[in-house]
Amino acid sequence: MVASLLPGSLGRCCWPSLQQMRDAAAAAIPLSDQQVRVVHVPYRVCPLGAHSDHQGGTITGMALEFGITLIFVPRTDQRVELTSLNFAGKVSFDLGAVPARQTSPGAEEGNWGNFARGAALALQTVVSLDNGLCGVVMAPPQLDSSGVSSSAALGCACLLALEDANGLTGQISLNQNIELDRLIENGYLGLKNGIMDQSVCLASKERSLTVVDCLSRAISHVPLPPQMSNGAPACGPAQS
């Protein structure tokens, strides 16, 4: 279990404050004797090589100092229930009967629940899931569809939260989660994405440029010069 997802200088960044997360949890999650858990997954920028991942090229990227926050409590049944502070509608489904991708306007603004449903199906290709979760998604306002991979960040956050709710934290590798997010977008959503977005969102390190060979899937990091800085948190669940 990651002890903290806001190390060092990240306390001054655009992640929600502890009080904001507590307020969101109190409003959206039924009272529980369990500790509320938090997943942060940052958005990303890609200075060089953007979208050459489709051809197995090499890309570079950096995580930003803000992104998706998913606050949740594991359930003892297979029900998944999510709300969002950014998009209207409630996501609700059973892990044993995940609905097909929603394509027409419905109760969920922008069909944002497709990422949670896709994460559940993708993860169940490699493990069994017995526990759902109840949670709320927070994100910076007005940054969806802005080219910073908010969709990949949301898909990865749902994967990490479901893994934690089922006691799988640390058992699913970085490369497995990168592939699982590809399954969400290619398999469930029907998109043609490669692995650039989720690789940078999940693998970035603070004050480093992330380099991904999309053919071999090797990931390395180049330290940034002192005059440059990015704030990339370690991705994963933490208790709060």
N, C-alpha and C positions, 0 to 999 in steps of 0.2 A: 504494500500500500504506500503510495507516494505521500510523504508527510505534508508537503506544501506545494502548491502549484504557482505560487507568486514569490519566487525567490528574489533576493537582492533588490535591484532597482525597479523591479516590476510593480512594487507597491504604489508607484506614482503614475502607473499607466491606466489604460482605459478598461481594465477588467472591472467587473462589479465589486463594490466594497463588501466586506463581510456583512454589514448591516443591510445592504441592498439584497444580498442573497438570502439572509434570514427573513426579510420582509416578503420576498417572493415565495419562499418555501412556506411561510405561515399562511399565505393567501391561497396557495395552489395545492399543497400537499396535506392530506388528512393527518391529524395528529398521530404520532407513532412513538413507541418507546425506543425505536431504532434511531441511530445517528443518521442525520441527513448527510448525503454524500454529494460530492461535486466533481464534475469533469469540465476541464477547460481545454479547448482545442483552438489554436490560433488561426487567423487568416494568413495569407501568404502573398508575396510578390515574387516575380520571376524575372530577374534582370537579363538573363541570356538563355537562349535555347527554348523559349516558350513554345510548347506544343510539338516540338520535335520528338517528344516521348512516343507519339503515335508510330514513328518509324524506328524506334529503339535508339534515339539520339541521347546526347548528354545534356542535361539541363542544370541550371543553377537557381537557387531560390533562398528566400529568407522569410521567416515567420514574422508577423506583425505583433504589436503589443496589445492586440485586442482580437476577439473572435467569439466563438460559441461557448456559452456556459450552460451546462445541463445540471440542474439540481434535482436529486432524486432520492427516493427511499425504495429499497427492494420490497417486492411482495412475496407472499408465500404461495400464491397461485400463478397461473400463466398469463394473467391479464397485464397489458401495457396501457397506461393512461398518461397522456402528455398534454400539457397546454403550453402556450407561448406568449411571452410578453410583447412579441413583435408582430405575430400573425394571428388572425382570428381563427376560431374553431378548436375543437378538442379531438385529439387522436385517441382512439380506443379500439383495441383488438386483442385477440388471444393468440399466443405463440403457436398453439396447435392448429390454428386455422387462420393464417395470415391472409388478408384479402388481396386481390389483384391490384395492380397499380391503378390509381385514380387518374384519369385523364381529362375529365370534364369538371367545370366549376362545381363545387359542392360545399359542404359545411366547413372545409378547411381552406383558408385563404391560400391560394397558390399551390394547393395540394402538398403542403409542407410535410404532412404525415407520411408521404411516400418514402422519405429517407429513413424513418423509424421502421416502417414495414419492411423495406428493403434490407435494413441492417439485421432484422430478426431472421429473415429468410437466408441471407448470406451466411450468418453465423451458424445457422442450423445445418449448413452443408458440412461443417467440420466438428460440431459438438452438439450435445443435447442441451436444451434450455428448459429448466423446470420452473424458474422464477421470473416473473415479469417485474415491472416497476411502475411507480407513480412519480411523475416529475414535471418540471417546468423548464422551458428553454428561454434563455436570455441572450440577446445579441446587440451589438451597437446599432443604433437606428440609422436607417436610410443607406445601409451598405450592402443589402442583398442585390444581386445582379450587377455588382460593381467591379467584377473582375478580380476579386481577392479570394476566390474559392470558398465562399460561404457555404455552398452546397456540400463540398467535400468535408469541410469542418463539421457540418451538422451530421453527415453520415458517420464520420469517425467518432463523434461524440456519442451517438446512439450505440455504436459497436462497443465502445469502452464501458458505457454505463451497463449494458446488458451483460458484458463479461464480468464486471464487478458484482452485479446482482446475483450472478450464478457462481461466484467463487472462482472465477477463471482468470483474475488479474495475475499477470506474470506467466500464464500458461500459453497465451496466444502471442506469438512473436511479432516484432515490428513488421517484418516482411509479410507475415500472414495477414495482419490488419490492413496493410497496403493492398494486398490482393482482395481481401474481403470488401474493401470500399470500392475496388474496381468492379466486383460482382454487383454491388448495389447499383452503380451507375450504368454499367454495360448490360447486366442481366435483367435487373428489375425495372430500371428506368428506361432502358433501350437507348442510351446515349453512346457516343463513340469515344468517350474519354480514354486517355491512357492512365499513367500512374504518377504524373507530375504533381498534381495538386495535393493528393493525400500523402505522398512521400515527403513533400516539404512541410505540410502541416504537422505531420507526426514525428519527423526525424530531425527537425531543426534544433540547433543549439544556440544559446544566447551568445551574441557578439561573434557569430560565425556565418559564413556563406555555406549553404548546403549544396553539394554536388552529387547528382544522381545519374549514374549510367543506366539508362532505361532498358538497355539490352541485357546486361548482366545483373541489373538491379543492385549493383554495388553503390553504397552511400558513403561519402566522406565529407569532411568539414574543413573549411579554410578559415582561420581566424581573421577577423576584420581588423583593419588598422585602428589604432587608438582613437583617432578622431571620428571614427564611425561606430555606430552601435545599433543593434536591434535587440528587442527584448523577447526572446522566444522561450516560453515556459516548457517544462517537461510535461508531456501529455499523459493523462491517466487520471484515475479517480483518487480522490482524497476525502477523508472524513472531515466534517466540520461540526 
